[in-house]
Amino acid sequence: MNNTNNLASAGLVRTGRRRQRPLFSRLLLGFASVLVALWFVGHDAAAWVLRPAVLLVMRYVYVDRWRRLLTSFGPYTTLFLLAVPLLVVEPAKLVALYVIGLRHYFMGTGILILAYAVSLLIVDRIFELNKKKLLTIRWLAELYAVWERFHRRLYADIRNTPTWRRARWLWLNLRRQRRRLRR
């Protein structure tokens, strides 16, 4: 009995009780989770707003030539072509937030909008055009599956909040009222 207590206190035997993380670690993890959630929501909101402009640009003849060129490479070359703009765009978003923090609101917002537009025009298009090819790389396919599960779970959690349900209810009511006014 005494030997089991010594082993349990050394962390070698499970005692049935789960050790709780320190308060600072829990707060830091919660803060990081909120930041990641805001990052995803911000990206998806920007995609929703900028998608029509991206599709408009994609109609031009020159874009078709670029599309054929981008889909002609192998998976690793495509991964490199995806990584180069990604390494420029993602830090630019952080720089934009820093500039906004320096109270240069218009410049920071402009950089942020430009970074999201470039992200949608280049990075997302390269990925969408070559998704099947890129997912033949095993480690990337596994990473993408983890990201998809996280993304789905995050949005399921967001949709289950009372704030989301109330906003959704207000939005649907607004749409119903707008339809009634049009009649």
Backbone as JSON, one array per atom type, in Angstrom:
{
  "sequence": "MNNTNNLASAGLVRTGRRRQRPLFSRLLLGFASVLVALWFVGHDAAAWVLRPAVLLVMRYVYVDRWRRLLTSFGPYTTLFLLAVPLLVVEPAKLVALYVIGLRHYFMGTGILILAYAVSLLIVDRIFELNKKKLLTIRWLAELYAVWERFHRRLYADIRNTPTWRRARWLWLNLRRQRRRLRR",
  "N": [[0.83, -1.2, 0.0], [1.87, 1.24, 0.85], [3.94, 1.42, -0.95], [2.52, 1.77, -3.35], [1.4, 4.32, -2.95], [3.73, 5.86, -2.94], [4.62, 5.46, -5.55], [2.46, 6.58, -6.92], [2.58, 9.25, -6.11], [4.9, 9.92, -7.36], [4.09, 9.99, -9.9], [4.0, 7.71, -11.44], [2.04, 5.79, -11.33], [-1.36, 5.55, -12.06], [-3.88, 7.12, -10.24], [-6.56, 7.39, -10.46], [-7.65, 9.86, -10.08], [-7.78, 12.81, -11.92], [-5.23, 15.01, -12.77], [-5.48, 18.44, -12.38], [-4.97, 21.17, -14.56], [-2.8, 23.98, -13.96], [-4.09, 27.26, -13.08], [-3.1, 29.41, -14.63], [-2.22, 28.07, -16.96], [-4.65, 27.05, -17.91], [-6.01, 29.45, -18.43], [-4.33, 30.57, -20.39], [-4.53, 28.62, -22.4], [-7.27, 28.85, -22.97], [-7.36, 31.51, -23.9], [-5.7, 31.28, -26.16], [-7.29, 29.51, -27.63], [-9.51, 31.12, -28.18], [-8.29, 33.07, -29.79], [-7.51, 31.49, -32.0], [-10.02, 30.66, -32.88], [-11.14, 33.15, -33.59], [-9.4, 33.79, -35.65], [-10.01, 31.8, -37.6], [-12.74, 32.36, -38.01], [-12.56, 35.0, -38.9], [-11.12, 34.63, -41.28], [-12.93, 33.05, -42.75], [-15.09, 34.81, -42.87], [-13.99, 36.9, -44.37], [-13.53, 35.49, -46.71], [-16.16, 34.98, -47.46], [-17.07, 37.54, -48.0], [-15.27, 38.51, -49.95], [-15.35, 36.61, -51.98], [-17.19, 36.9, -54.27], [-15.86, 38.94, -55.76], [-13.46, 37.67, -56.32], [-14.33, 35.55, -57.93], [-15.26, 37.03, -60.08], [-12.88, 38.11, -61.11], [-11.7, 35.74, -61.88], [-12.94, 35.08, -64.25], [-11.67, 36.14, -66.45], [-9.69, 35.83, -69.48], [-6.9, 35.48, -69.26], [-6.62, 34.3, -66.81], [-7.43, 31.71, -67.22], [-5.31, 30.65, -68.65], [-3.32, 30.75, -66.64], [-4.47, 28.99, -64.84], [-4.33, 26.54, -66.21], [-1.55, 26.31, -66.31], [-0.89, 26.19, -63.57], [-2.07, 23.79, -62.81], [-0.56, 21.93, -64.1], [1.73, 21.07, -62.83], [3.59, 18.8, -60.64], [2.77, 17.17, -57.44], [4.57, 18.01, -55.33], [5.88, 20.24, -56.38], [3.69, 21.88, -56.71], [2.99, 22.15, -54.05], [5.16, 23.66, -53.17], [4.69, 25.97, -54.72], [2.37, 26.77, -53.48], [3.24, 27.27, -50.91], [4.98, 29.47, -51.03], [3.51, 32.0, -51.6], [1.89, 31.8, -49.35], [3.65, 32.02, -47.21], [4.18, 34.68, -47.38], [1.71, 36.01, -47.23], [0.36, 35.24, -44.8], [2.06, 36.21, -42.62], [1.76, 38.89, -43.3], [-0.84, 39.46, -42.55], [-0.61, 39.39, -39.79], [1.15, 41.5, -39.45], [-0.5, 43.55, -40.29], [-2.36, 43.57, -38.2], [-0.67, 44.4, -36.16], [-0.02, 46.97, -37.09], [-2.53, 48.15, -36.95], [-2.75, 48.07, -34.2], [-0.93, 50.03, -33.58], [-2.38, 52.24, -33.94], [-2.85, 53.06, -36.52], [-5.26, 52.9, -38.22], [-6.57, 52.91, -40.78], [-4.51, 52.25, -42.58], [-3.68, 49.79, -41.55], [-6.06, 48.31, -41.79], [-6.33, 48.39, -44.56], [-4.04, 46.92, -45.34], [-4.74, 44.47, -44.22], [-7.1, 43.81, -45.64], [-6.03, 43.68, -48.22], [-4.21, 41.57, -47.86], [-5.97, 39.44, -47.28], [-7.37, 39.39, -49.69], [-5.33, 38.73, -51.54], [-4.71, 36.27, -50.47], [-7.08, 34.86, -50.99], [-7.2, 35.11, -53.78], [-4.82, 33.94, -54.71], [-3.55, 31.91, -52.94], [-5.75, 30.28, -51.97], [-6.93, 29.65, -54.42], [-4.89, 28.23, -55.75], [-4.74, 26.05, -54.04], [-7.39, 24.99, -54.2], [-7.56, 24.35, -56.94], [-5.67, 22.33, -57.13], [-6.22, 20.43, -55.21], [-6.82, 17.61, -55.04], [-4.46, 16.54, -56.06], [-2.56, 17.55, -54.25], [-3.38, 16.28, -51.92], [-2.46, 13.75, -52.27], [-0.05, 13.58, -51.13], [1.0, 12.1, -48.32], [1.42, 13.0, -45.57], [0.44, 15.58, -45.72], [-2.2, 15.1, -46.38], [-3.08, 13.86, -44.03], [-2.68, 15.95, -42.2], [-4.45, 17.81, -43.28], [-6.87, 16.47, -42.86], [-7.0, 16.51, -40.06], [-7.16, 19.29, -39.7], [-9.63, 19.8, -40.97], [-11.41, 18.37, -39.3], [-11.07, 19.82, -36.93], [-11.95, 22.35, -37.76], [-14.67, 21.83, -38.42], [-15.61, 21.04, -35.87], [-15.1, 23.36, -34.39], [-16.84, 25.25, -35.62], [-19.25, 23.96, -35.11], [-19.33, 24.18, -32.34], [-19.43, 26.98, -32.11], [-21.87, 27.49, -33.35], [-23.58, 26.43, -31.48], [-23.72, 28.23, -29.44], [-25.55, 30.59, -27.41], [-25.51, 33.22, -28.36], [-24.96, 32.97, -31.1], [-27.25, 31.55, -31.92], [-29.24, 33.43, -31.35], [-28.44, 35.56, -33.03], [-28.74, 34.3, -35.49], [-31.51, 33.84, -35.48], [-32.4, 36.52, -35.51], [-31.39, 37.31, -38.02], [-32.8, 35.6, -39.77], [-35.41, 36.49, -39.25], [-35.19, 39.13, -40.19], [-34.77, 38.66, -42.92], [-37.24, 37.44, -43.56], [-38.98, 39.59, -43.08], [-38.08, 41.39, -45.0], [-38.74, 40.02, -47.34], [-41.53, 40.06, -47.08], [-41.99, 42.8, -47.36], [-41.32, 43.2, -50.02], [-43.38, 42.06, -51.42]],
  "CA": [[0.0, 0.0, 0.0], [2.76, 2.38, 0.95], [4.68, 1.46, -2.2], [1.62, 2.34, -4.37], [1.31, 5.75, -2.71], [4.98, 6.48, -3.38], [4.63, 5.45, -7.01], [1.44, 7.53, -7.38], [3.08, 10.61, -5.91], [5.96, 10.16, -8.34], [3.47, 10.09, -11.21], [4.21, 6.48, -12.2], [0.83, 4.97, -11.28], [-2.58, 6.37, -12.09], [-4.66, 6.96, -9.01], [-7.97, 7.57, -10.75], [-7.94, 11.29, -10.12], [-7.1, 13.51, -13.01], [-4.57, 16.22, -12.29], [-6.0, 19.63, -13.03], [-3.93, 22.1, -14.99], [-2.77, 25.24, -13.2], [-4.99, 28.3, -13.55], [-2.44, 30.16, -15.71], [-2.23, 27.24, -18.16], [-6.02, 27.01, -18.41], [-6.31, 30.76, -19.0], [-3.54, 30.7, -21.61], [-5.14, 27.74, -23.39], [-8.54, 29.47, -23.35], [-7.04, 32.69, -24.7], [-5.21, 30.79, -27.46], [-8.43, 28.95, -28.35], [-10.3, 32.25, -28.68], [-7.55, 33.66, -30.9], [-7.59, 30.6, -33.16], [-11.4, 30.73, -33.36], [-11.29, 34.43, -34.27], [-8.63, 33.7, -36.89], [-10.8, 31.03, -38.55], [-13.97, 33.09, -38.33], [-12.15, 36.14, -39.72], [-10.78, 34.15, -42.62], [-14.15, 32.63, -43.43], [-15.89, 36.01, -43.14], [-13.35, 37.58, -45.49], [-13.79, 34.68, -47.9], [-17.55, 35.17, -47.82], [-17.23, 38.9, -48.55], [-14.44, 38.72, -51.14], [-15.53, 35.54, -52.98], [-17.73, 37.38, -55.55], [-14.83, 39.66, -56.5], [-12.5, 36.67, -56.8], [-14.95, 34.85, -59.06], [-15.3, 37.98, -61.19], [-11.53, 38.17, -61.68], [-11.39, 34.44, -62.46], [-13.58, 34.94, -65.55], [-10.86, 36.67, -67.53], [-9.0, 34.86, -70.33], [-5.55, 35.22, -68.77], [-6.7, 33.43, -65.65], [-7.53, 30.34, -67.71], [-3.93, 30.23, -68.95], [-2.66, 30.5, -65.36], [-5.07, 27.78, -64.26], [-3.72, 25.38, -66.89], [-0.16, 26.23, -65.9], [-0.8, 25.75, -62.17], [-2.47, 22.39, -62.66], [0.33, 21.06, -64.85], [2.87, 20.65, -62.01], [3.42, 17.67, -59.74], [2.28, 17.56, -56.11], [5.54, 18.73, -54.5], [6.07, 21.56, -56.98], [2.48, 22.62, -56.36], [3.11, 22.48, -52.63], [6.1, 24.79, -53.11], [3.98, 27.14, -55.26], [1.39, 27.15, -52.48], [3.93, 27.73, -49.7], [5.63, 30.77, -51.22], [2.62, 33.12, -51.25], [1.38, 31.62, -47.99], [4.66, 32.56, -46.3], [4.13, 36.14, -47.47], [0.39, 36.52, -46.88], [-0.01, 35.05, -43.39], [2.71, 37.23, -41.79], [1.21, 40.22, -43.62], [-2.04, 39.62, -41.73], [-0.15, 39.72, -38.44], [1.7, 42.86, -39.54], [-1.66, 44.45, -40.35], [-2.89, 43.7, -36.83], [0.29, 45.21, -35.42], [-0.18, 48.35, -37.56], [-3.78, 48.62, -36.33], [-2.42, 48.29, -32.8], [-0.2, 51.3, -33.49], [-3.41, 53.26, -34.2], [-2.91, 53.4, -37.94], [-6.4, 52.04, -38.5], [-6.85, 52.78, -42.2], [-3.42, 51.53, -43.21], [-3.75, 48.39, -41.09], [-7.22, 47.68, -42.41], [-5.99, 48.21, -45.97], [-3.11, 45.79, -45.45], [-5.48, 43.26, -43.9], [-7.98, 43.5, -46.78], [-5.17, 43.26, -49.33], [-3.68, 40.24, -47.54], [-7.04, 38.46, -47.48], [-7.66, 39.3, -51.13], [-4.24, 37.94, -52.14], [-4.89, 34.9, -49.98], [-8.17, 34.23, -51.74], [-6.9, 35.06, -55.21], [-3.67, 33.1, -55.05], [-3.35, 30.71, -52.12], [-6.93, 29.43, -52.0], [-7.14, 29.15, -55.78], [-3.9, 27.17, -56.01], [-5.13, 24.86, -53.28], [-8.63, 24.42, -54.75], [-7.28, 23.76, -58.24], [-4.76, 21.18, -57.0], [-6.51, 19.76, -53.94], [-6.67, 16.15, -55.17], [-3.04, 16.27, -56.27], [-1.85, 17.83, -53.01], [-3.74, 15.3, -50.89], [-1.75, 12.49, -52.49], [1.08, 13.63, -50.19], [0.36, 11.47, -47.15], [1.45, 13.82, -44.36], [-0.43, 16.72, -45.96], [-3.58, 14.6, -46.3], [-3.39, 13.67, -42.6], [-2.78, 17.29, -41.61], [-5.68, 18.41, -43.78], [-7.98, 15.8, -42.18], [-7.04, 17.06, -38.7], [-7.65, 20.66, -39.81], [-11.06, 19.74, -41.3], [-12.14, 17.98, -38.07], [-11.02, 20.96, -36.01], [-12.79, 23.4, -38.34], [-16.07, 21.43, -38.23], [-15.92, 21.08, -34.44], [-15.12, 24.76, -33.97], [-18.07, 25.88, -36.06], [-20.36, 23.35, -34.38], [-19.33, 24.82, -31.01], [-19.87, 28.37, -32.27], [-23.31, 27.49, -33.66], [-24.33, 26.03, -30.3], [-23.76, 29.29, -28.43], [-26.79, 31.37, -27.43], [-25.31, 34.41, -29.18], [-25.11, 32.57, -32.49], [-28.65, 31.22, -32.18], [-29.99, 34.69, -31.36], [-28.09, 36.28, -34.27], [-29.36, 33.55, -36.59], [-32.94, 34.14, -35.4], [-32.58, 37.89, -35.98], [-31.12, 37.33, -39.45], [-33.93, 34.98, -40.46], [-36.54, 37.42, -39.14], [-34.92, 40.24, -41.09], [-35.01, 38.18, -44.28], [-38.68, 37.27, -43.72], [-39.59, 40.91, -43.18], [-37.69, 41.96, -46.29], [-39.58, 39.35, -48.35], [-42.89, 40.57, -46.95], [-42.03, 44.15, -47.9], [-41.2, 43.15, -51.48], [-44.65, 41.59, -52.01]],
  "C": [[0.86, 1.25, 0.0], [3.56, 2.55, -0.34], [3.83, 2.09, -3.32], [1.49, 3.84, -4.2], [2.56, 6.48, -3.17], [5.05, 6.54, -4.91], [3.63, 6.45, -7.57], [1.93, 8.96, -7.22], [4.21, 10.94, -6.87], [5.39, 10.26, -9.75], [3.61, 8.84, -12.06], [2.98, 5.59, -12.25], [-0.36, 5.91, -11.29], [-3.4, 6.07, -10.84], [-6.15, 7.12, -9.25], [-8.37, 9.03, -10.78], [-7.14, 11.92, -11.23], [-6.49, 14.79, -12.46], [-5.06, 17.42, -13.08], [-4.83, 20.55, -13.39], [-3.96, 23.33, -14.1], [-3.64, 26.3, -13.86], [-4.38, 29.07, -14.72], [-2.47, 29.38, -17.02], [-3.63, 27.18, -18.76], [-6.4, 28.34, -19.06], [-5.59, 30.97, -20.33], [-4.13, 29.85, -22.73], [-6.48, 28.31, -23.87], [-8.33, 30.67, -24.24], [-6.57, 32.28, -26.1], [-6.36, 30.22, -28.28], [-9.31, 30.05, -28.94], [-9.6, 32.9, -29.87], [-7.64, 32.81, -32.16], [-9.01, 30.64, -33.75], [-11.63, 32.03, -34.12], [-10.56, 34.44, -35.61], [-9.44, 32.96, -37.96], [-12.05, 31.79, -38.98], [-13.64, 34.3, -39.21], [-11.83, 35.73, -41.14], [-12.03, 33.77, -43.4], [-15.05, 33.82, -43.75], [-15.3, 36.78, -44.33], [-13.58, 36.81, -46.78], [-15.21, 34.89, -48.38], [-17.76, 36.53, -48.5], [-16.49, 39.04, -49.88], [-14.65, 37.7, -52.25], [-16.14, 36.05, -54.28], [-16.7, 38.13, -56.39], [-13.81, 38.69, -57.08], [-13.07, 35.94, -58.01], [-15.05, 35.75, -60.3], [-13.94, 38.06, -61.89], [-11.2, 36.86, -62.4], [-12.01, 34.23, -63.84], [-12.7, 35.37, -66.72], [-10.04, 35.59, -68.23], [-7.63, 34.5, -69.75], [-5.55, 34.27, -67.58], [-6.79, 31.97, -66.08], [-6.15, 29.8, -68.06], [-3.17, 29.9, -67.66], [-3.18, 29.22, -64.71], [-4.46, 26.54, -64.88], [-2.27, 25.2, -66.47], [-0.05, 25.68, -64.47], [-1.2, 24.3, -61.97], [-1.54, 21.42, -63.38], [1.5, 20.53, -64.02], [2.54, 19.42, -61.17], [3.03, 18.13, -58.34], [3.3, 18.35, -55.28], [5.85, 20.11, -55.06], [4.88, 22.45, -56.66], [2.51, 23.04, -54.9], [4.07, 23.66, -52.43], [5.43, 26.07, -53.61], [2.92, 27.65, -54.29], [2.07, 27.77, -51.26], [4.52, 29.13, -49.86], [4.67, 31.93, -50.95], [2.06, 33.01, -49.84], [2.35, 32.18, -46.96], [4.73, 34.08, -46.35], [2.82, 36.67, -46.9], [0.08, 36.38, -45.39], [0.75, 36.0, -42.46], [2.19, 38.64, -42.07], [-0.05, 40.49, -42.81], [-1.65, 40.02, -40.3], [0.44, 41.13, -38.4], [0.56, 43.87, -39.57], [-2.27, 44.64, -38.96], [-1.96, 44.55, -35.97], [0.14, 46.69, -35.79], [-1.47, 48.94, -36.99], [-3.55, 48.91, -34.85], [-1.63, 49.58, -32.57], [-1.1, 52.5, -33.81], [-3.37, 53.82, -35.61], [-4.02, 52.54, -38.54], [-6.63, 51.84, -39.99], [-5.77, 51.98, -42.91], [-3.47, 50.04, -42.82], [-4.91, 47.64, -41.71], [-6.97, 47.44, -43.9], [-5.06, 47.04, -46.19], [-3.85, 44.48, -45.21], [-6.4, 42.85, -45.06], [-7.16, 43.02, -47.97], [-4.61, 41.85, -49.09], [-4.75, 39.16, -47.73], [-7.38, 38.3, -48.96], [-6.6, 38.48, -51.85], [-4.35, 36.48, -51.72], [-5.97, 34.18, -50.76], [-7.84, 34.09, -53.22], [-5.81, 34.06, -55.55], [-3.65, 31.81, -54.26], [-4.55, 29.77, -52.2], [-7.18, 28.86, -53.4], [-6.15, 28.05, -56.12], [-4.31, 25.9, -55.28], [-6.37, 24.2, -53.88], [-8.39, 23.75, -56.11], [-6.51, 22.45, -58.13], [-5.02, 20.34, -55.76], [-6.29, 18.25, -54.02], [-5.19, 15.77, -55.29], [-2.26, 16.47, -54.98], [-2.15, 16.79, -51.93], [-3.2, 13.91, -51.18], [-0.48, 12.45, -51.63], [0.51, 13.22, -48.83], [0.3, 12.39, -45.93], [0.54, 15.05, -44.51], [-1.89, 16.29, -45.88], [-3.99, 14.39, -44.84], [-3.54, 15.01, -41.89], [-4.07, 17.97, -42.03], [-6.91, 17.78, -43.1], [-8.12, 16.31, -40.74], [-7.61, 18.48, -38.73], [-9.15, 20.67, -40.09], [-11.89, 19.36, -40.07], [-12.2, 19.14, -37.09], [-11.96, 22.07, -36.49], [-14.28, 23.08, -38.14], [-16.48, 21.52, -36.76], [-16.01, 22.51, -33.92], [-16.42, 25.43, -34.37], [-19.3, 25.25, -35.42], [-20.47, 23.97, -32.98], [-19.83, 26.25, -31.08], [-21.37, 28.41, -32.52], [-24.17, 27.09, -32.46], [-24.38, 27.12, -29.23], [-25.07, 30.06, -28.53], [-26.67, 32.62, -28.32], [-25.51, 34.08, -30.65], [-26.57, 32.29, -32.81], [-29.5, 32.48, -32.24], [-29.7, 35.48, -32.64], [-28.73, 35.6, -35.47], [-30.86, 33.83, -36.64], [-33.22, 35.54, -35.92], [-32.39, 37.99, -37.49], [-32.28, 36.74, -40.23], [-35.17, 35.86, -40.4], [-36.39, 38.59, -40.09], [-35.19, 39.84, -42.54], [-36.51, 37.99, -44.55], [-39.38, 38.62, -43.89], [-39.27, 41.58, -44.52], [-38.51, 41.33, -47.41], [-41.01, 39.85, -48.3], [-43.02, 41.96, -47.55], [-41.98, 44.16, -49.43], [-42.51, 42.76, -52.15], [-45.61, 42.68, -52.24]]
}
